[in-house]
Amino acid sequence: MQRTFHRQPDEILSPLPPPFRAALLSMYNGEPQLGSDGKRHSIDGNTRISPEQGMWLYSLCRAAKPKTTLEIGLGYGFSTVYFLAAIRENSVGHHTAVDPFQSHWDGIGWRQSRSLDMSDSFRCIEEKSVSALVHFADRGEMFEVIFIDGNHRFDDVFVDFTLSAELCPIGGCIVLDDMWMPSIRMAVAFIRSNRKDFEEIGTPISNIVAFRRISEDARKWQHYVKFEDINTRSAIRFLMPAFLRRGR
C-alpha cells in the first residue's frame, strides 16, 4: 500500500519572514491570540485558510507585486498575515480587509497588523462588503489582487464578485475561497460562463479558484449564458435514482 506523506505547517511556511511565520504557526497551533482589548482569546480551529492556500496567495503577491490588495472577510487574520508578509518582502503595497464582525472575532484579525509592525500597510473596514465595495468604487479605488472569503451564500458571493470586478484593473486577479461549497462552485460556474472579461488561472489547490481580468466587460445588456456546476449535476444524477426508489 502506498503511503501518503503530509507536509507540516512549519515546513510549508519556511519561505516566510520569521515574524510572519511565527504568527501563523501560533494560530495554526491553536494558541490564544491577542485581541483588540489587549487580552488573549481562544480561536476557532475551523476558521482559517490552509498553509498551502496562504502560500499560494503569498507567491501570487510576491510575483505580481501589487500596490493595493483587498480581502473580503478578515476573521482571525490568517490570510492577512500572508498578504502583509508579501508586502514586507516586496517593499511595496497596502492591504485592505473588509469585515463587519471583528467584534465577534475579538479584534484578533485587526490586531495582527499591529503585532507585526505593519499598521501603516493595513486598514480594516468594519462594514458589510456590499456597502464597502460601493464606497471604494465611488472613491475610484482599485485593487490588483482581491480575495473573496466573506459570507458564503451564493447570492453574497455573486454580489461580492460582481462589485469587486469593478475595482479590479485589467491584469488584476480575483481569488475565491472554499470551492468545496456548492454555493461557491455555482458562483464560479456563472463567472466561467458569463464573464469573458476574466480568464481562469490554474492553481494547484482545489479549494481556491482564481481569475485574471483580461479586458473590459463588453457584454450587451441582454447577455446571459446558462450555467451550472458540473459537480452538483453529477451528484444529482447519482443520488436521484436512490431518492426515486425510496419514494415508491
N, C-alpha and C positions, 0 to 999 in steps of 0.2 A: 504494500500500500504506500502510495506517495505521501510524504509528509509536507504540510504547508507551514512555512515559517513567516511569522508576522513581525515586522519591524517595530521596535519600541519607540514611543514618542521622543525620547531623548536623542535617539539616532536620527529620526526624521527631521527634527528641529535643529540639528547640528549646524546647518549653514547660517542660522540667525545670529545677530549680535547677542552677546551674553545676557544683557539685561532683559531683552525681549524673550529670549529662550527661557530664562529663569521664570519670568512672569507667566508664560504659557504653561510650563511644566507644573508650576504651583497650582494652576487652575485644573489642568488635566489630572493631577493627583488628588483633586477634591479638597485642597486645603482651604480654610476660611479666608475670605478676601476682604480687603479694606473697602468700606462703603463711603458714601459722601458724608456720613456723620463721624468719620474717623474711627469707627469701630469695625471689627471683623465679623463677617457674616458667612454662614454656610451657604453653599451653592448647590443648585440642582444639576446633577450629573448628566441630565438629558439635554440641557440647553447649551449647545456648543456646535462648532464645526469640527470636523476631524482634522488631525495634523496634516493629513495628505491634502485635504481641501485648502487648508490655510496656506500650506507651502505653495500650492498651485497659484493662489491669489498673489502671494508674495513674489513668486517668479514672474508672473504676468506684469506686476507693477515694476519690478526691477528692470525688465526688458523694455517696457513702454515708457518708463519714467514720466508718468502723468503729473501734471501740475495740480490737478484737482481730482479727488476721488470722493465717492459717496456710497454709503451703505444705508439701507432701509432695514431697521431692526438692529438695535445695539446689544440688548441683553447684558451679559456679563463682560462683553468686550473682547471675546476671543478673536473674531475677525479684525476688530480694530487694531489689536496688537500687531497682526501681520501687516496691515496697511502702514502703521506707524514705523515698523521695522524697515519697510521698503523706503519710506520717506527718509529715514535716518541714513540709510546706505546710499540713496540717490542724491542726498543733499538738496533735494527739491521736492516740493509737494505740500498739499494741505488736504486734510481728511475731514469730511463732514458725516456725522451719523444722525439719523432721524429715529427717535424713539419716544413716544408719549408716555411710556410706562416705566421710566427709570426708577421711580419710587418703589415699584414692585420688585425691582432687582437691587434695591438698596443703594442705587447710585454706583454700583461696582463698575459697570462699563464706563461711565463718565470718569471715574477715578483713575482708570488705567493710564490715561494720558499724563496726569499729574505725577503718578508714581514713576513713570518712565521719563519724566522731564521733557515731555513733548506737548505741553499745553499750547504752545504757540503754533503748533501744526494741526490743531484739532479743535472742532466745535461740535457740541451736541445740541440738536434742535429737539426740544421736548414738545413735539407737535405731531398730530396724525399725518401720515405720509401724503394723503390727498391734498391737504392744505399746504403742507411744506413744499411739495413739488411745484404747486401752482405759484407759490411765492418766489421760489427760485426762478421760475420762468419769467415772472413779472420783472424781476431784477436783472434778467439776462445772464444768469449764472449758468455755466456749463461744466460738466464733469466727464473726464475722459475714461474713467472706469467706474461703473455703478454695480453694486452688489445688492440684489433684492433678496431679503431674508426676513421679511416682516410678517404681516398677517398672511396665513397660508390658504385662506379661502380662495377659490377660483376667481371670483369677481374682484377681490382685492389685489391678487397677483396680476390679473389682466389690467386693472387700472394703474397699478404701480409701474408696469412695463410701459403702457401707453404714455403716461405722463413723463416717465424717465426718458423715453425716446426723444422727447422734445428738448431734453437737456444734454443729450449725447451728441457730440460733434462727429462728423464723418471721420472714420478711423478709430473712434472710441468703442468701448466694449460694455455690454450689459451682461451680467452673470446672474443666473438664478440658482438658488439652492433647493435641496430636498426633492430631487426627482423621483424619490420613492413614493411620493404622494400623488394620487390621481389628480388632485386639483392643480398641482404644478405641471404635471405632464399634459393636461388638457390646455392650459395656458400656452405652454411651449408648442403644442400642436397648432394652435392658432398662429403663433409667430412664424413657424416654419411654412405654413400655407399662405399666409396673407401679408407678411411684412418682408417684401423682397428688397427693401432698403437695408435689410440686415442679412448677413450671411453667418451661418453657424460655424463656430470654431471647434475643432475636435479637442476633447480633453481626455486624459487618461482615467478620469474619475467619473463613474456612472451617476453619482448623486448630484452633480452640477452640470449645467449646460451654459454655454457662452455664445454670444452673438456679437459680431463686429458690424458697426454701421458703415455701409459702403456707398450710400447715395441719399439724396433727399427722397422723401415719401411722395411718389408720383401717382399714387392710386387715384382713380376717378371717384366721384362722390358716391356712386352706387356699387363700388367694388365689394365683392365678397366671394371667397373661395371656401367651400365646405371643408371642414377639418374634423379629425377625430384622433384620439390617442390609440395607436395600434395595440399597445399593451392592454389597455382597458377592453378593446374589442375582442382580443384573444381570450381574455379572462371570461367575458360574457359568453363567448361561444363554447368555452369549456364547461362553465357552470350551468348554462341554460338547460341542457338535457336532463341533468340531475334535478333541477328545480321543477321541470315539467313532469318528471316521473313522480316526484313527491306529491304533486298536486292532483294526480289521478286517483 
